[in-house]
Amino acid sequence: MKALRWHGKSDIRCETVPDPQIEDARDVVIKVTSCAICGSDLHIYDGYTPTMEAGDIVGHETMGEVVEVGSGVSKLKVGDRIVVPFNIACGECFFCQKQMFSLCDRSNPKAEEARKLMGQSPSGLFGYSHMLGGFAGGQAEYLRVPYADVGHIKIPDGIPDEQVLFLSDIFPTGYMAAENAEIEPGDTVAVWGCGPVGQFAIQSAWMLGAGRVIAIDNVPERLALAAGIGRAETINFDDVKVYDRLMEMTAGRGPDRCIDAVGAESHATATLDAVVDKVKASLYLGTDRPHVLREAIMCCRKGGTISMPGVYFGFLDKVPMGAFMNKGLTLKTGQTHTHRYLGPLLEKILSGDIDPSFVITHRASLEDGPELYRKFRDKEDGCIKVVMNP
């Protein structure tokens, strides 16, 4: 089969590899009908994700048709059309029983590597390093799905792939980000980052009762999407100082809830801390660029909540913990418990409350994938979201 494989920083190639096989009774194999490039895939592309190995198949937003079923799977049959969550969960361990699926205790066969960096291991992830399981990703013609009796949602006939594909990651991620923000009716919610996850966080903030949503970015087409379909007020951080503008917009109090949908690779250009972060990262003296987290802490109103769906990897420099503590802030983080949201969010799609395909700007084949990784990273050609049809 053809698949996109990582060969080093800024080096993704479409290559021919062996087809996946059933390896465990709870596996299925799907023929991939649609997959996408996620913003967190860019951390791999830019070389920030540790324990990647040359030749790894990437991608974790995937759906397709079941073509082979393991003997232990009773909920799926050949021909079923499913969306696959980006994280892998057994459905039975302590954390899965609490619906904390991204913390599954059993699905990462290389948990010891994760423990060395994080103290404990989260769940395994598709296409996202050997520290998180070494699982082949879904930017490919076929995908092996472990624990498939838990890790899927069936899609009814007649629903286009593009409306449901993002149940695999970015729609639940944006929704859980808004949920973690603890939004109360009428709250002002500030969202840093208007990429795909930020766009779904904006939509979800409205669903959860926000009174105002303010979107922060510097990419014109992303800000336009946030202002249009997202109905958000916008701030271009190239034009104004974000702190000053937010204080002006909130009569000096600050937003009630702040969402960091950027993570490790903040692209702020006009602040000293962001410049220092970029230099340190380029010299391998730092692992992450946490400008947005710092700014959210300074901007959030006293007693407010910061939600962090943005991915971080290592040790963050100069985070203003004094401000965080003295302002009485709450920080909620984590990989998305995707399985928890599959059913409820599918219902929102089927009822017409939302059509997630609004974020798609580019449709392509796997062969186009390497060039579209570059365009997505460099924000060229209005690229916000890429969907590929193997």
ABEGO torsion letter per residue (X at the ends): XBBBBBAEBGBBBBBBBBBBBBABAABBBBBBABBBBBAAAAAAAAGABBGBBBGBBBEABBBEBBABBBAABAABBBGBBBBBBABBBAGABAAAAAGBAAABAAABAAAAAAAAAAGBBBBBBBGBEAAAGGBBBABBABBBBBGAAABBBBBBBGBBAAAAAAAAAAAAAAAAAAAAAGBBBGBBBBBBEABAAAAAAAAAAAAAGBABBBBBBABAAAAAAAABAAGBBBBBAAABBAAAAAAAAAGGAEBABBBBAAEABBABAABAAAAAAAAAAAAGABABBAAAAAAAAAABBBGBBBBBABBBABBBBGBBAAAAAAAGBBBBBEBBBAAAAAAAAAAAAAAGABBAAAABABBBBAAAAAAAAAAAAAGBGGBABBBBBX
